[in-house]
Amino acid sequence: MGLKFKKTETFGDIPVYQQVHEVSQAGYTLDNAGLISGSTIPAGTVFIADDATRKARPIKTAKVVTVAAADALVYQVEKGHQFATGDNVSLVLKGKAYPATVDKTNANYDTLTVATTLGAAAVGAVLYQSATTGAANSSISGTPKGTLYETTKVEENATVTLALRATVYARRIPGVPADVQALLPLIIFSQSK
């Protein structure tokens, strides 16, 4: 009777961090209001956190996959986002933000439809959830604290850890608009592959 080894291969997330210098100690509880239960939030997603309540929530974003004209009302985006019908969407801070209708019926992409155009969007542009609506006052609902350290499932009492000082591969994480990146001076968004 000999000792037999069984090899099992597992596949995890592609690495999204080059280096992590500091993470949130004790983590936060995921504020899953408005998120899709059972879905996953990928590592590298930008989060807003409240140190008093120890709750954190992601900034919902979606990457545009087809060029949208200056008068577009329909924006085709990558699947896997957290947007829901009624969420306000915007392309830039202090820009246009309007409620969107989400359609997930296409197998290759989802569409976000607004009643008033947000403006032109190139492939790779990032739509984000705005806390406000209107022609020139889009905003996020708090100050970004860091990026999600590990992919997390949306469920009750899920705990999240945030990278507070790190270098992240920007091409491997959900899209982060440049004006939101600017609000995270301790996170370097590397363009390396």
Solvent accessible surface area in square Angstrom, and as a share of the most:
residue,aa,sasa,rsa
1,M,249,1.11
2,G,56,0.53
3,L,151,0.75
4,K,179,0.76
5,F,181,0.75
6,K,182,0.77
7,K,169,0.72
8,T,102,0.59
9,E,117,0.52
10,T,117,0.68
11,F,183,0.76
12,G,72,0.70
13,D,95,0.49
14,I,104,0.53
15,P,90,0.57
16,V,13,0.07
17,Y,34,0.13
18,Q,75,0.33
19,Q,106,0.47
20,V,51,0.29
21,H,105,0.47
22,E,78,0.35
23,V,40,0.23
24,S,7,0.05
25,Q,144,0.64
26,A,102,0.79
27,G,6,0.05
28,Y,6,0.02
29,T,50,0.29
30,L,6,0.03
31,D,39,0.20
32,N,41,0.21
33,A,83,0.64
34,G,53,0.51
35,L,23,0.11
36,I,67,0.34
37,S,98,0.63
38,G,41,0.39
39,S,30,0.20
40,T,73,0.43
41,I,3,0.02
42,P,57,0.36
43,A,9,0.07
44,G,0,0.00
45,T,10,0.06
46,V,6,0.04
47,F,0,0.00
48,I,11,0.06
49,A,18,0.14
50,D,61,0.32
51,D,74,0.38
52,A,96,0.74
53,T,84,0.49
54,R,82,0.30
55,K,99,0.42
56,A,1,0.01
57,R,79,0.29
58,P,12,0.07
59,I,11,0.05
60,K,13,0.05
61,T,20,0.12
62,A,5,0.04
63,K,47,0.20
64,V,2,0.01
65,V,52,0.30
66,T,63,0.37
67,V,107,0.61
68,A,8,0.06
69,A,62,0.48
70,A,72,0.56
71,D,107,0.56
72,A,15,0.12
73,L,80,0.40
74,V,75,0.43
75,Y,1,0.00
76,Q,47,0.21
77,V,0,0.00
78,E,82,0.37
79,K,85,0.36
80,G,65,0.62
81,H,15,0.07
82,Q,15,0.07
83,F,2,0.01
84,A,45,0.35
85,T,89,0.52
86,G,50,0.48
87,D,21,0.11
88,N,28,0.14
89,V,0,0.00
90,S,0,0.00
91,L,26,0.13
92,V,84,0.48
93,L,42,0.21
94,K,162,0.69
95,G,12,0.11
96,K,75,0.32
97,A,0,0.00
98,Y,36,0.14
99,P,73,0.46
100,A,4,0.03
101,T,76,0.44
102,V,25,0.14
103,D,63,0.33
104,K,92,0.39
105,T,124,0.72
106,N,56,0.29
107,A,92,0.71
108,N,126,0.65
109,Y,51,0.19
110,D,3,0.02
111,T,22,0.13
112,L,1,0.00
113,T,50,0.29
114,V,5,0.03
115,A,97,0.75
116,T,64,0.37
117,T,26,0.15
118,L,13,0.06
119,G,15,0.14
120,A,67,0.52
121,A,6,0.05
122,A,65,0.51
123,V,94,0.54
124,G,42,0.40
125,A,29,0.23
126,V,17,0.10
127,L,0,0.00
128,Y,0,0.00
129,Q,57,0.25
130,S,4,0.02
131,A,55,0.42
132,T,52,0.30
133,T,70,0.41
134,G,21,0.20
135,A,70,0.54
136,A,73,0.57
137,N,75,0.39
138,S,2,0.01
139,S,35,0.23
140,I,25,0.13
141,S,63,0.41
142,G,30,0.28
143,T,102,0.59
144,P,7,0.05
145,K,68,0.29
146,G,0,0.00
147,T,0,0.00
148,L,0,0.00
149,Y,86,0.33
150,E,112,0.50
151,T,53,0.31
152,T,18,0.11
153,K,105,0.44
154,V,1,0.01
155,E,86,0.39
156,E,136,0.61
157,N,125,0.64
158,A,11,0.08
159,T,93,0.54
160,V,3,0.01
161,T,43,0.25
162,L,0,0.00
163,A,0,0.00
164,L,31,0.16
165,R,99,0.36
166,A,2,0.02
167,T,17,0.10
168,V,0,0.00
169,Y,40,0.15
170,A,16,0.12
171,R,126,0.46
172,R,74,0.27
173,I,8,0.04
174,P,34,0.21
175,G,6,0.06
176,V,15,0.09
177,P,11,0.07
178,A,82,0.64
179,D,44,0.23
180,V,1,0.01
181,Q,50,0.22
182,A,78,0.60
183,L,74,0.37
184,L,8,0.04
185,P,114,0.71
186,L,107,0.53
187,I,9,0.04
188,I,109,0.55
189,F,26,0.11
190,S,18,0.12
191,Q,102,0.45
192,S,58,0.37
193,K,158,0.67
